[in-house]
Amino acid sequence: MATQLMHEGDQFSVSSLPALMDKRLNWQGWLSALLSLAFVCTIIWKIRDFGFAQSLKTLPASLTFWLAFAGYYLALPSSEWLIFRRLWKIPFAGFVALLRKMVSNEVLLGYSGEVYFYTWARARAQLTTAPFGAIKDVSILSALAGNLITLLMMVLTWPLVGTVAPQFHAKAVLLSAAAMLGVSMLVLLFRSRVFSLQNVQLRGIFAIHIARLVVTTILSGVMWHAALPDVSLAWLILLATLQLLVTRLPFVPNKELVFASLAIFLIGNDGTVATLIAVIASCILATHLLLGAILTCGELVKVAKG
């Protein structure tokens, strides 16, 4: 009799936990739905101004380009899935949530993706330890890894970069480097108060971020080489490195113009380089919009059924 009651109690606790979690996290469901609605509205607005017909005419036909593009695009959510898989043992559904997180940050608003992923993580019954600290640590370490790689590339390419484009002022570069270095040093100085995870976990996460940045830089060079096969792959990897450098400098105005100037100087074909820059940017935006629409509509359907 006691055994029967124990099994019945176990059955009740397991079957009732999702319902109890749904009631307790009702506000998170509403927040997720509001983010989804805002996301859909933003996607619709951006689609109005996107020239799909014009972009389709200039898409590269190389299979290598599209394989490199797919790897480049999926590198961030894949690396973060590996991180959170090690921390929380999340299922494959977590990869989809991280993909939505990335698209939200790029299309809707910076760090809106972190808010979405936080609500997703809190809604999982196996995550009872409040995931905010881990999400915060992963984001901070990603920024620190980006700063480190950018500063390293700045040192390695300074003899070339400093004399290429008139927009690339030495004062702005030094100011940007000082800002990145200062922020990184502050975080490291107060790391005991900033970070929530253990040191061994932080080191593993940082290593994954560094590996991801190296891989995406190489894949970016492969994309350029596939689209412009007559240009040396070594120069195109350097071009991808310079793109990473330029996009992370906080005090350099007109970053796209600066990067275009660097690209034209290195390759020497103004029309081809400018077109390729626009094509890659258009492909990334189109992928964001397509995946964002699919993922968000699927979530809204679940909310409506639930």
KETI-948178 format. One record per residue (C-alpha): x, y, z; residue in three letters. Coordinates in steps of 0.001 Angstrom, whole numbers, padded with zeros to 6 digits, always signed. Layout:
N
XYZala...
***
This chain:
306
+000000+000000+000000met+002787+002374+000940ala+004634+001469-002247thr+001505+002123-004297gln+001051+005535-002671leu+004708+006351-003283met+004387+005538-006986his+001178+007538-007203glu+002926+010455-005515gly+005838+010210-007947asp+003450+010088-010864gln+001605+013136-009577phe+004796+015171-009110ser+006141+014369-012563val+002882+014912-014419ser+001960+018042-012504ser+005333+019794-012731leu+004848+021282-016241pro+001440+022695-015281ala+002819+024190-012087leu+005774+025655-013980met+003398+027117-016610asp+001397+028898-013903lys+004471+030128-012070arg+006102+031369-015280leu+003001+032882-016868asn+004621+036320-017073trp+007510+034827-019014gln+005101+033392-021543gly+003552+036820-022034trp+007000+038406-022357leu+008028+035831-024951ser+004802+036438-026889ala+005326+040219-026828leu+008887+039819-028061leu+007632+037543-030831ser+005000+040052-031939leu+007547+042875-031940ala+009891+040619-033887phe+007261+039872-036549val+006447+043577-036951cys+010147+044407-037341thr+010606+041664-039937ile+007622+042895-041967ile+008975+046446-041828trp+012473+045420-042974lys+011129+043208-045783ile+009454+046278-047312arg+012850+047907-047867asp+014733+044797-048922phe+015480+044426-052628gly+015141+040665-053050phe+014907+040758-056851ala+018057+042824-057242gln+019994+040735-054728ser+019055+037431-056393leu+020694+038568-059646lys+024103+038959-058011thr+024214+035822-055836leu+027367+033689-056317pro+026774+030264-057859ala+029715+028591-056116ser+028860+025676-053799leu+031966+026485-051742thr+030632+029983-051112phe+027309+028686-049773trp+028907+025994-047612leu+031235+028603-046108ala+028316+030988-045712phe+026273+028346-043872ala+029178+027597-041539gly+029808+031297-040966tyr+026150+031974-040196tyr+025652+028998-037885leu+028958+029358-036020ala+027605+031587-033244leu+024478+029580-032301pro+026444+026338-032667ser+029201+027490-030310ser+026667+028770-027791glu+024712+025508-027988trp+027945+023669-027188leu+028503+025997-024219ile+025013+025636-022777phe+024995+021919-023561arg+028003+021576-021259arg+026442+023823-018610leu+022834+022622-018654trp+022707+019592-021011lys+020093+021367-023132ile+018491+019379-025993pro+018611+020247-029695phe+015635+022556-029124ala+018135+024791-027368gly+019974+025279-030681phe+016757+026561-032250val+016285+028948-029309ala+019881+030186-029670leu+019333+030683-033394leu+016294+032804-032559arg+018411+034656-029965lys+020990+035602-032594met+018386+036734-035114val+016576+038801-032469ser+019785+040631-031582asn+020501+041403-035232glu+016994+042286-036442val+015039+043540-033436leu+017298+045111-030816leu+020666+044390-029241gly+020391+041996-026255tyr+016697+041352-026960ser+017893+037867-027876gly+019315+037394-024391glu+015919+038343-022914val+014204+035798-025163tyr+016708+033041-024343phe+016346+033789-020632tyr+012576+033231-020818thr+013161+030056-022834trp+015636+028722-020277ala+013430+029587-017294arg+010540+027725-018895ala+012552+024492-018908arg+011715+022337-015868ala+015290+021041-015533gln+016719+024566-015140leu+015784+025415-011571thr+018935+027419-010750thr+018027+030740-012465ala+019968+030888-015767pro+020561+034661-015728phe+024097+034374-014340gly+025249+031869-016960ala+023712+033825-019866ile+025358+037009-018568lys+028751+035318-018242asp+028575+033840-021753val+027728+037261-023263ser+030514+039048-021365ile+033092+036424-022322leu+031998+036672-025959ser+032662+040414-025886ala+036030+039903-024166leu+037061+037297-026738ala+036054+039649-029548gly+038066+042465-027987asn+041120+040246-027589leu+041039+038993-031183ile+040438+042523-032484thr+043338+043986-030496leu+045597+041158-031665leu+044616+041713-035300met+045108+045445-034846met+048705+044882-033786val+049398+042437-036608leu+047859+044564-039370thr+048738+048044-038123trp+051610+048618-040616pro+049159+048011-043460leu+045916+049381-042035val+047343+052651-040766gly+048285+053847-044268thr+045434+052479-046360val+042289+054579-045893ala+042096+058275-044963pro+038984+057545-042848gln+041019+055264-040623phe+042415+057946-038317his+045148+056931-035898ala+043467+058892-033101lys+040178+057036-033544ala+041969+053692-033649val+043952+054405-030490leu+040809+055649-028730leu+038917+052528-029753ser+041764+050273-028652ala+041955+052078-025307ala+038189+051652-024813ala+038265+047923-025576met+041328+047385-023420leu+039900+049487-020569gly+036577+047654-020520val+038326+044290-020646ser+040674+045226-017798met+037776+046442-015641leu+035915+043182-016161val+038986+041153-015269leu+039736+043355-012252leu+036253+042838-010799phe+035751+039321-012179arg+034817+037930-008757ser+031802+040259-008689arg+031028+040159-012405val+031013+036426-013111phe+028741+033787-011602ser+030258+030590-012996leu+033328+028734-011746gln+036764+029550-013170asn+037099+026226-014985val+033759+026837-016705gln+034726+030402-017617leu+037972+029228-019195arg+036151+026629-021272gly+033574+029151-022475ile+036272+031683-023369phe+038184+029043-025357ala+035042+028174-027345ile+034456+031861-028162his+038065+032257-029345ile+037788+029144-031524ala+034528+030430-033020arg+036079+033799-033927leu+039051+032098-035598val+036756+029775-037568val+034425+032565-038717thr+037385+034679-039833thr+038686+031784-041940ile+035219+031035-043345leu+034794+034679-044253ser+038035+034480-046221gly+036806+031301-047950val+033588+033090-048978met+035576+035918-050505trp+037848+033471-052310his+034907+031495-053719ala+033307+034676-055054ala+036610+036175-056252leu+038736+033149-057243pro+041387+035270-058980asp+042388+036902-055691val+044842+035197-053347ser+043191+033342-050442leu+045787+034749-048048ala+044799+038300-048965trp+041126+037489-048590leu+041661+036026-045115ile+043464+039255-044277leu+040470+041119-045664leu+038149+039081-043420ala+040414+039891-040480thr+040240+043597-041270leu+036459+043354-041454gln+036440+041927-037920leu+038727+044721-036796leu+036699+047547-038357val+033276+046346-037195thr+034388+046169-033553arg+035991+049605-033293leu+033526+051737-031286pro+034812+055221-032181phe+035379+054841-035939val+032544+056475-037939pro+031182+055086-041232asn+032565+051602-040625lys+031217+050203-043888glu+032951+052979-045856leu+036215+052329-044022val+035988+048592-044689phe+035098+049220-048345ala+038168+051458-048692ser+040378+048765-047182leu+038859+046105-049439ala+039286+048196-052592ile+042887+048972-051689phe+043753+045338-051072leu+041997+043787-054074ile+041953+046686-056506gly+038610+046032-058205asn+036170+048670-057008asp+032982+047403-058642gly+033469+043728-057834thr+034457+044310-054211val+031631+046759-053535ala+029120+044357-055096thr+030417+041408-053070leu+030223+043382-049831ile+026588+044233-050606ala+025762+040652-051638val+027140+039075-048445ile+025375+041664-046286ala+022126+041053-048196ser+022457+037271-047814cys+022921+037577-044066ile+019966+039942-043701leu+017733+037786-045908ala+018627+034697-043844thr+017858+036597-040631his+014462+037646-041967leu+013553+034195-043319leu+014565+032265-040205leu+013108+034928-037938gly+009743+034727-039670ala+009679+030906-039562ile+010770+030568-035932leu+008567+033356-034624thr+005437+032205-036444cys+006005+028716-035044gly+006239+030113-031519glu+003112+032219-031935leu+001217+029140-033107val+002352+027280-029961lys+001263+030194-027766val-002152+030280-029473ala-002635+026530-028996lys-001409+026642-025410gly
***
